[in-house]
Amino acid sequence: MPMAEKRIEPLDEVIEQIVGSGLSEYDIADQVEASQASINRIRNGKQRPSDEIGQKLRRLRDRRLSREATA
């Protein structure tokens, strides 16, 4: 029986979800300790972030979406 593949969301999609929750690129950058320019480049597929920034972005998205679900 083949194992189900877990799809890892591209970080540009993660950033779009965070922006959709109401944060600006500047807000995101502040929360994940990156520059706004870096967030913009990641969002536009022009930069691959470090694993650490990727994890921070996913955690931020999860927190934002869980708040929306409980609101």
Phi and psi in degrees as GROMACS dihedral restraints (atoms count N, CA, C in turn):
[ dihedral_restraints ]
;  ai    aj    ak    al  type     phi  dphi    fc
    3     4     5     6     1   -70.0    20    10
    4     5     6     7     1   146.1    20    10
    6     7     8     9     1   -76.6    20    10
    7     8     9    10     1   142.3    20    10
    9    10    11    12     1   -69.7    20    10
   10    11    12    13     1   133.0    20    10
   12    13    14    15     1   -80.2    20    10
   13    14    15    16     1   132.5    20    10
   15    16    17    18     1   -90.8    20    10
   16    17    18    19     1   121.5    20    10
   18    19    20    21     1   -82.8    20    10
   19    20    21    22     1   124.7    20    10
   21    22    23    24     1   -93.8    20    10
   22    23    24    25     1   120.1    20    10
   24    25    26    27     1   -66.5    20    10
   25    26    27    28     1   135.0    20    10
   27    28    29    30     1   -61.5    20    10
   28    29    30    31     1   145.7    20    10
   30    31    32    33     1   -67.0    20    10
   31    32    33    34     1   -24.7    20    10
   33    34    35    36     1   -63.3    20    10
   34    35    36    37     1   -36.8    20    10
   36    37    38    39     1   -68.8    20    10
   37    38    39    40     1   -39.2    20    10
   39    40    41    42     1   -60.4    20    10
   40    41    42    43     1   -46.3    20    10
   42    43    44    45     1   -62.5    20    10
   43    44    45    46     1   -40.8    20    10
   45    46    47    48     1   -60.8    20    10
   46    47    48    49     1   -38.6    20    10
   48    49    50    51     1   -65.7    20    10
   49    50    51    52     1   -39.9    20    10
   51    52    53    54     1   -65.9    20    10
   52    53    54    55     1   -44.3    20    10
   54    55    56    57     1   -61.0    20    10
   55    56    57    58     1   -40.9    20    10
   57    58    59    60     1   -62.8    20    10
   58    59    60    61     1   -23.2    20    10
   60    61    62    63     1   -84.1    20    10
   61    62    63    64     1    -3.4    20    10
   63    64    65    66     1   114.4    20    10
   64    65    66    67     1    -1.1    20    10
   66    67    68    69     1   -92.6    20    10
   67    68    69    70     1   146.4    20    10
   69    70    71    72     1   -86.8    20    10
   70    71    72    73     1   169.3    20    10
   72    73    74    75     1   -59.1    20    10
   73    74    75    76     1   -35.8    20    10
   75    76    77    78     1   -64.5    20    10
   76    77    78    79     1   -43.4    20    10
   78    79    80    81     1   -62.6    20    10
   79    80    81    82     1   -44.1    20    10
   81    82    83    84     1   -60.8    20    10
   82    83    84    85     1   -47.5    20    10
   84    85    86    87     1   -58.0    20    10
   85    86    87    88     1   -43.8    20    10
   87    88    89    90     1   -61.7    20    10
   88    89    90    91     1   -41.9    20    10
   90    91    92    93     1   -74.1    20    10
   91    92    93    94     1   -27.9    20    10
   93    94    95    96     1  -105.7    20    10
   94    95    96    97     1     7.8    20    10
   96    97    98    99     1    58.4    20    10
   97    98    99   100     1    53.8    20    10
   99   100   101   102     1  -136.4    20    10
  100   101   102   103     1   172.2    20    10
  102   103   104   105     1   -86.3    20    10
  103   104   105   106     1   156.3    20    10
  105   106   107   108     1   -61.9    20    10
  106   107   108   109     1   -37.1    20    10
  108   109   110   111     1   -62.3    20    10
  109   110   111   112     1   -39.6    20    10
  111   112   113   114     1   -64.6    20    10
  112   113   114   115     1   -43.6    20    10
  114   115   116   117     1   -60.2    20    10
  115   116   117   118     1   -42.3    20    10
  117   118   119   120     1   -63.6    20    10
  118   119   120   121     1   -42.4    20    10
  120   121   122   123     1   -65.8    20    10
  121   122   123   124     1   -39.8    20    10
  123   124   125   126     1   -64.0    20    10
  124   125   126   127     1   -45.7    20    10
  126   127   128   129     1   -58.9    20    10
  127   128   129   130     1   -34.3    20    10
  129   130   131   132     1   -96.6    20    10
  130   131   132   133     1     9.6    20    10
  132   133   134   135     1    73.0    20    10
  133   134   135   136     1    19.1    20    10
  135   136   137   138     1   -99.2    20    10
  136   137   138   139     1    -6.4    20    10
  138   139   140   141     1  -144.1    20    10
  139   140   141   142     1   139.7    20    10
  141   142   143   144     1  -101.0    20    10
  142   143   144   145     1   121.5    20    10
  144   145   146   147     1   -77.9    20    10
  145   146   147   148     1   166.2    20    10
  147   148   149   150     1   -65.5    20    10
  148   149   150   151     1   161.0    20    10
  150   151   152   153     1   -59.4    20    10
  151   152   153   154     1   -37.2    20    10
  153   154   155   156     1   -62.1    20    10
  154   155   156   157     1   -47.0    20    10
  156   157   158   159     1   -65.2    20    10
  157   158   159   160     1   -40.0    20    10
  159   160   161   162     1   -58.7    20    10
  160   161   162   163     1   -43.7    20    10
  162   163   164   165     1   -64.7    20    10
  163   164   165   166     1   -41.9    20    10
  165   166   167   168     1   -63.2    20    10
  166   167   168   169     1   -40.3    20    10
  168   169   170   171     1   -63.7    20    10
  169   170   171   172     1   -43.7    20    10
  171   172   173   174     1   -65.5    20    10
  172   173   174   175     1   -40.2    20    10
  174   175   176   177     1   -65.0    20    10
  175   176   177   178     1   -41.8    20    10
  177   178   179   180     1   -61.5    20    10
  178   179   180   181     1   -46.1    20    10
  180   181   182   183     1   -59.1    20    10
  181   182   183   184     1   -45.0    20    10
  183   184   185   186     1   -61.7    20    10
  184   185   186   187     1   -41.7    20    10
  186   187   188   189     1   -64.0    20    10
  187   188   189   190     1   -44.4    20    10
  189   190   191   192     1   -62.9    20    10
  190   191   192   193     1   -44.3    20    10
  192   193   194   195     1   -70.8    20    10
  193   194   195   196     1   -33.6    20    10
  195   196   197   198     1   -69.7    20    10
  196   197   198   199     1   -33.8    20    10
  198   199   200   201     1   -64.3    20    10
  199   200   201   202     1   -41.7    20    10
  201   202   203   204     1   -63.7    20    10
  202   203   204   205     1   -37.8    20    10
  204   205   206   207     1   -68.8    20    10
  205   206   207   208     1   -30.3    20    10
  207   208   209   210     1   -93.8    20    10
  208   209   210   211     1    -5.7    20    10
